[in-house]
């Protein structure tokens, strides 16, 4: 299978893997016969768009778009016992952000203007400096307080937390290349100062970008062994 920056190309997750969340959340348990460790790492590192598609189809098939399928706790048993604490935390944070997007997409067609505003924030998240909700709200013709409230109401996540998770997730993608410096990664993830990346990384994952990069490198080496 072709590898790109440490990622697998063309990965497909067996329905049994996602379907395993229908039982009680028991970390480390998953259907027999599945390479859960490989699927877990590929899920962590694949593009957010792919995760959104997988979860949108999965949750949509349940016909319960206001239910507890948007509770991250329902997905904890997809985490293999071999996952490090940082990987576990990344999975949980990443699920928060992806489920926020899917929740907004699957929400009933009410509050049309609110939905459009939130979608603009979600759609432009990687392309624009979103550090100031005030600047964004002015461009959308709404107060920062109302926009922040609309965002949380439709996604279940505060805008600030969504932005932090997004930037750390982008950093993780670039850290999958062991030759890329943390300083360069910080710039690519939208940080003007590498110390801010280190701070956000530690707050979310309880590790540093450098240590996480080393872990990814070791996993990639083991994969190719």
PERA-V938209 format. One record per residue. N is the residue number from 1. PHI is phi in degrees with one decimal (none if undefined). Layout:
BEGIN
n: [N:N]
phi: [PHI:PHI]
END
This chain:
BEGIN
n: [1:2:3:4:5:6:7:8:9:10:11:12:13:14:15:16:17:18:19:20:21:22:23:24:25:26:27:28:29:30:31:32:33:34:35:36:37:38:39:40:41:42:43:44:45:46:47:48:49:50:51:52:53:54:55:56:57:58:59:60:61:62:63:64:65:66:67:68:69:70:71:72:73:74:75:76:77:78:79:80:81:82:83:84:85:86:87:88:89:90:91:92:93:94:95:96:97:98:99:100:101:102:103:104:105:106:107:108:109:110:111:112:113:114:115:116:117:118:119:120:121:122:123:124:125:126:127:128:129:130:131:132:133:134:135:136:137:138:139:140:141:142:143:144:145:146:147:148:149:150:151:152:153:154:155:156:157:158:159:160:161:162:163:164:165:166:167:168:169:170:171:172:173:174:175:176:177:178:179:180:181:182:183:184:185:186:187:188:189:190:191:192:193:194:195:196:197:198:199:200:201:202:203:204:205:206:207:208:209:210:211:212:213:214:215:216:217:218:219:220:221:222:223:224:225]
phi: [none:-65.8:-111.8:-128.3:50.8:85.0:-101.3:-88.7:-98.8:77.1:-71.4:-127.7:-94.6:-56.5:-57.8:-62.2:-69.3:-68.9:-65.8:-64.9:-72.1:-70.5:-87.5:-59.5:-72.2:-127.6:-51.1:96.4:-96.6:-161.0:-56.8:-65.8:86.2:-105.6:-80.7:-65.5:-64.9:-65.6:-66.0:-62.3:-67.1:-65.6:-65.5:-59.2:-100.8:-77.2:-59.9:-59.2:-59.5:-67.6:-62.9:-60.8:-62.7:-60.8:-73.8:-62.5:-66.7:-66.7:-68.8:-60.7:-68.3:-83.7:64.8:-134.5:-79.7:-117.0:-89.9:-88.5:-68.0:-96.5:-91.3:-56.1:-58.8:-68.5:-109.4:-64.9:-78.4:-85.1:-85.3:-72.8:-62.3:-76.5:-64.6:-74.9:-60.8:-64.7:-66.5:-61.8:-65.4:-63.0:-58.5:-65.2:-63.1:-63.6:-62.2:-56.1:-68.1:-67.8:-65.1:-62.5:-65.4:-65.6:-60.6:-64.3:-66.7:-93.7:-62.0:-54.1:-75.6:-121.6:52.1:-53.8:-65.9:-60.6:-61.0:-63.3:-65.4:-64.9:-62.7:-65.5:-64.5:-67.8:-67.5:-93.4:-56.7:-89.2:-99.8:-127.3:-74.8:-102.3:-70.5:-118.5:-66.5:-63.3:-63.1:-65.2:-65.3:-63.2:-67.8:-100.0:70.8:-150.4:-69.7:-61.7:-63.7:-68.7:-66.9:-62.8:-67.6:-65.1:-62.8:-69.2:-64.5:-88.8:-113.1:80.4:-135.8:-69.8:-63.2:-62.5:-66.3:-59.7:-64.8:-63.1:-61.0:-59.2:-67.4:-65.5:-63.9:-63.7:-61.1:-59.9:-58.4:-75.7:-69.9:-66.2:-93.5:-65.7:-91.3:-89.1:-73.2:-63.5:-62.3:-66.2:-61.2:-58.7:-63.2:-65.4:-89.6:91.5:-97.2:-78.5:-134.2:-62.2:-64.2:-72.1:-64.2:-59.1:-64.0:-64.8:-60.9:-68.8:-60.6:-86.7:-112.4:58.2:-153.0:-102.5:-57.3:-63.4:-66.5:-65.3:-61.4:-64.4:-64.0:-62.3:-63.0:-65.0:-65.1:-62.9:-63.6:-65.9:-61.9:-87.6:-72.2]
END
